Amino acid sequence: MINPANNNLSFYPYTANTVTNGQSPFSQAFLQQLASYNLPARYQSTLRSLTTPSATAKEVADLWTSMNSLNNAAKPLIAAGAASAFAQKVVISGAGAAVKGTATTKAANAGYDIAVSQLAAAQQNSGTALDAAGGVLASGLAGPAVAKFSITPAGGTAQKFTVAVNPGDTDKAVLDKMAKAINSGSTVVKAAVTTTTAAGVSSSRLVLTGANTGAGAAFTVADITGNLASASGIGSVSAAARDASYTINGAAATSTSNTIKIDDGNVTLTLATTTTGAHIDVGADTAGVTQQVTAFVNQYNATLRTLQSSGLTSGAQYAKQLGQNLPRNASELSGIGVTINPDKTISFDQSAFQDALSRDYNKTKSLIGNYGGLIAGVQKIARNVSSQPPASLAGLETGFAGMNAAYRQQYWQSALFDWLSGGVGGSINIVA
């Protein structure tokens, strides 16, 4: 019954009375009628929970989506092997834009001093500038003609090209035909026609650029029939093919490409400019780990708020479980920038976390990703919930709500009806 001294409910055997007007105890109609009375706030909240409509499909879908997002945010931090955020490696360059790189998870933590004296380059043949509207190339051939020329890679087989030239074709038109023929059939070079205008006169030239860098990627051009190659000037080398030359930790090396691999192929470097001295470090991707932990904390807090405000009985249960599965080692977590607040939300200090990674990477990893760390218990709940289709969660919600309502009704049944049987608002003080 209700204790007049403190308005607390206490258990009391329920006996039939006339207050329910023949309705079954706690029918929705009766509860709605009861809601109009001036009940203390603590009883009103329970009454609202008893009269709340059943879960909607959207509410259940929102719960599932939130838990699935939490599970996905946790995965990189508890994953094993190369999938773990803690296993990722990066190349940190102190050389500005001169040297950049990437590293696999197998790369060794190490530092490298690099000097680049020459970059690798492809051969380029820049033809003669011809009057775009002129007819030098066509006039060099007698009437309609088919001209042939070849491009031969160093140590390789000649690739042959045929171009039909008509009387009246402008030099630009012939150069365009040559470029089209080369680009359609060559694996050795790429061709482009460039046109510039000065003093009202447009000049065009055909430029051939090797498909690959390195001294071994040189090529030659020769006429077979006619004189298009020589007349257009594409046989002259304007920039020779060359290898990259560099040193790593004092050891000299060359490469046909400006992309080089070291540490058994686990570190890939790109040489962008020459430099007399640059330093790079290969190590753990602390910035990436910090970003992943930030994403997890943000998603955890968002999920907790979603569950607590969903109005679903299962949402409240899951929110409670998430809080219960947070680790209890608050002092250790605070040492790496993680604070579990009294309301079970998490606060995260990125700067403190970065410092912790620098001091003891493995210990910090353990406190976050290992069994008993920040992530494991929470991720297990999120994974179990999101592994079920929303339809199954809707069924669980019905079960949760039924059990919860049954418990509350058992509690109210004796106390509230005993109070009501004496007449609403009788001699008992019901002001909260």
Summary of the structure (lengths in Angstrom):
residues: 432
radius of gyration: 39.3
end to end distance: 15.7
largest distance: 124.3
contacts: 1313
relative contact order: 0.18
helix: 41%
strand: 25%
